[in-house]
Amino acid sequence: MSTFIQQLPALLGVVIGAVGSYLAVARADRARFRRERAARWEERRLAVYSDWARAVKQSVTLTYRVAAHFGNDPHPHPLTPAEAEPLLAEAALARDPSGEALLMLGSTGVVEKARAWVVVTLDMENFVRAGTRDPGAWQILLDRQRAGREEFYAAVREDLALPPGHSARWALPGTPTGRP
């Protein structure tokens, strides 16, 4: 019996060490799981944000081309309204699934900025569908669209904790303010 009592402190030390080791490993595994889960969700949100931006930008580019047909925009590849209508419809259909994913996974701030950007895009579509010939009004829409796009990207960067990015406003040959 006295041998057991002599061994008891060592045995307790082994048990305490094993429990402590288990708790440390379990805590580290939980932290790793949380980090990996957060990284997966960030990757998914980035993909959703990118898909949304690509879909909206497709619509915007089509409106540039139709506006060029009416003399409102310097885009080098004008489209007639008849040629553009099926492409605009296709672009609008492409926005729907990415918009739903955005609503599901996007932060409130990003979704609000995405909505503001697409509202301006819809205004641009209505402008070209109406066949308006007013370069000044078109420039105002372009400025609103560019601001909406910049605000959307800024909200995305903030949501994903990314560093500030480029404004995408660079001067292209033949354009006074540049075209993003």
ZAMAR-155933 format. One record per residue (C-alpha): residue number from 1; residue in three letters; x, y, z. Coordinates in steps of 0.2 Angstrom, whole numbers, padded with zeros to 4 digits. Last residue first. Example, Ala and Ser with C-alpha at 12.3 -4.5 7.8 and 13.67 -1.06 7.14 Angstrom:
BEGIN
{2 SER {0068 -0005 0036}} {1 ALA {0062 -0022 0039}} 
This chain:
BEGIN
{180 PRO {-0071 0258 -0329}} {179 ARG {-0071 0272 -0342}} {178 GLY {-0059 0287 -0343}} {177 THR {-0064 0305 -0339}} {176 PRO {-0061 0313 -0356}} {175 THR {-0062 0298 -0367}} {174 GLY {-0052 0296 -0384}} {173 PRO {-0038 0286 -0377}} {172 LEU {-0042 0279 -0360}} {171 ALA {-0040 0289 -0344}} {170 TRP {-0040 0278 -0329}} {169 ARG {-0054 0277 -0316}} {168 ALA {-0053 0259 -0309}} {167 SER {-0054 0265 -0291}} {166 HIS {-0040 0254 -0286}} {165 GLY {-0041 0244 -0270}} {164 PRO {-0042 0247 -0252}} {163 PRO {-0035 0232 -0242}} {162 LEU {-0046 0217 -0239}} {161 ALA {-0056 0214 -0223}} {160 LEU {-0069 0204 -0233}} {159 ASP {-0084 0215 -0228}} {158 GLU {-0073 0231 -0230}} {157 ARG {-0067 0225 -0247}} {156 VAL {-0085 0221 -0253}} {155 ALA {-0091 0238 -0246}} {154 ALA {-0077 0247 -0256}} {153 TYR {-0082 0237 -0272}} {152 PHE {-0100 0242 -0270}} {151 GLU {-0095 0260 -0267}} {150 GLU {-0084 0260 -0282}} {149 ARG {-0098 0253 -0293}} {148 GLY {-0111 0265 -0287}} {147 ALA {-0099 0280 -0290}} {146 ARG {-0096 0273 -0308}} {145 GLN {-0114 0271 -0311}} {144 ARG {-0118 0289 -0305}} {143 ASP {-0105 0296 -0316}} {142 LEU {-0111 0286 -0331}} {141 LEU {-0129 0292 -0327}} {140 ILE {-0123 0310 -0327}} {139 GLN {-0113 0307 -0343}} {138 TRP {-0129 0301 -0351}} {137 ALA {-0138 0316 -0346}} {136 GLY {-0125 0327 -0354}} {135 PRO {-0124 0316 -0370}} {134 ASP {-0143 0318 -0373}} {133 ARG {-0150 0307 -0387}} {132 THR {-0163 0296 -0379}} {131 GLY {-0168 0281 -0388}} {130 ALA {-0180 0276 -0374}} {129 ARG {-0172 0259 -0373}} {128 VAL {-0155 0268 -0370}} {127 PHE {-0161 0278 -0355}} {126 ASN {-0171 0263 -0348}} {125 GLU {-0155 0253 -0348}} {124 MET {-0145 0267 -0340}} {123 ASP {-0159 0268 -0326}} {122 LEU {-0158 0250 -0324}} {121 THR {-0139 0251 -0321}} {120 VAL {-0142 0265 -0309}} {119 VAL {-0154 0254 -0299}} {118 VAL {-0140 0240 -0301}} {117 TRP {-0127 0250 -0292}} {116 ALA {-0139 0256 -0278}} {115 ARG {-0144 0237 -0275}} {114 ALA {-0126 0232 -0274}} {113 LYS {-0122 0245 -0261}} {112 GLU {-0137 0239 -0250}} {111 VAL {-0131 0221 -0252}} {110 VAL {-0113 0225 -0248}} {109 GLY {-0119 0234 -0232}} {108 THR {-0131 0221 -0227}} {107 SER {-0117 0207 -0229}} {106 GLY {-0119 0196 -0243}} {105 LEU {-0123 0177 -0242}} {104 MET {-0142 0175 -0246}} {103 LEU {-0145 0192 -0254}} {102 LEU {-0129 0190 -0265}} {101 ALA {-0135 0172 -0270}} {100 GLU {-0151 0179 -0275}} {99 GLY {-0143 0192 -0285}} {98 SER {-0131 0180 -0294}} {97 PRO {-0147 0170 -0299}} {96 ASP {-0156 0185 -0305}} {95 ARG {-0141 0194 -0314}} {94 ALA {-0140 0182 -0328}} {93 LEU {-0158 0185 -0333}} {92 ALA {-0154 0203 -0334}} {91 ALA {-0139 0200 -0345}} {90 GLU {-0150 0189 -0356}} {89 ALA {-0163 0202 -0358}} {88 LEU {-0149 0215 -0362}} {87 LEU {-0142 0203 -0375}} {86 PRO {-0159 0201 -0383}} {85 GLU {-0162 0220 -0384}} {84 ALA {-0145 0224 -0390}} {83 GLU {-0147 0220 -0408}} {82 ALA {-0163 0229 -0409}} {81 PRO {-0157 0244 -0399}} {80 THR {-0143 0246 -0412}} {79 LEU {-0125 0241 -0405}} {78 PRO {-0110 0253 -0405}} {77 HIS {-0093 0245 -0405}} {76 PRO {-0080 0259 -0402}} {75 HIS {-0089 0266 -0386}} {74 PRO {-0088 0285 -0387}} {73 ASP {-0105 0287 -0378}} {72 ASN {-0121 0298 -0382}} {71 GLY {-0121 0297 -0401}} {70 PHE {-0137 0286 -0401}} {69 HIS {-0127 0270 -0407}} {68 ALA {-0114 0274 -0393}} {67 ALA {-0128 0274 -0380}} {66 VAL {-0132 0256 -0387}} {65 ARG {-0113 0251 -0384}} {64 TYR {-0112 0259 -0367}} {63 THR {-0129 0251 -0362}} {62 LEU {-0121 0234 -0366}} {61 THR {-0106 0237 -0356}} {60 VAL {-0117 0242 -0341}} {59 SER {-0127 0225 -0343}} {58 GLN {-0111 0215 -0343}} {57 LYS {-0105 0225 -0328}} {56 VAL {-0120 0220 -0318}} {55 ALA {-0117 0201 -0322}} {54 ARG {-0098 0203 -0318}} {53 ALA {-0102 0212 -0302}} {52 TRP {-0114 0199 -0296}} {51 ASP {-0102 0185 -0300}} {50 SER {-0088 0193 -0291}} {49 TYR {-0099 0196 -0275}} {48 VAL {-0104 0178 -0275}} {47 ALA {-0087 0172 -0278}} {46 LEU {-0080 0183 -0264}} {45 ARG {-0094 0177 -0253}} {44 ARG {-0090 0159 -0256}} {43 GLU {-0071 0162 -0252}} {42 GLU {-0076 0172 -0236}} {41 TRP {-0087 0157 -0231}} {40 ARG {-0073 0145 -0234}} {39 ALA {-0061 0156 -0224}} {38 ALA {-0073 0158 -0209}} {37 ARG {-0075 0139 -0209}} {36 GLU {-0056 0136 -0209}} {35 ARG {-0054 0148 -0195}} {34 ARG {-0068 0141 -0185}} {33 PHE {-0061 0123 -0188}} {32 ARG {-0044 0129 -0183}} {31 ALA {-0050 0136 -0167}} {30 ARG {-0060 0121 -0163}} {29 ASP {-0045 0110 -0166}} {28 ALA {-0034 0121 -0155}} {27 ARG {-0046 0119 -0141}} {26 ALA {-0047 0101 -0143}} {25 VAL {-0028 0099 -0143}} {24 ALA {-0027 0110 -0127}} {23 LEU {-0040 0100 -0118}} {22 TYR {-0033 0084 -0122}} {21 SER {-0016 0089 -0117}} {20 GLY {-0023 0096 -0100}} {19 VAL {-0032 0079 -0097}} {18 ALA {-0016 0069 -0101}} {17 GLY {-0005 0080 -0090}} {16 ILE {-0018 0079 -0076}} {15 VAL {-0018 0060 -0077}} {14 VAL {0001 0059 -0078}} {13 GLY {0003 0070 -0063}} {12 LEU {-0010 0061 -0053}} {11 LEU {0000 0044 -0057}} {10 ALA {0016 0053 -0052}} {9 PRO {0008 0059 -0036}} {8 LEU {0000 0042 -0032}} {7 GLN {0017 0032 -0034}} {6 GLN {0022 0034 -0016}} {5 ILE {0004 0030 -0011}} {4 PHE {0004 0014 -0021}} {3 THR {0021 0009 -0014}} {2 SER {0014 0012 0004}} {1 MET {0000 0000 0000}} 
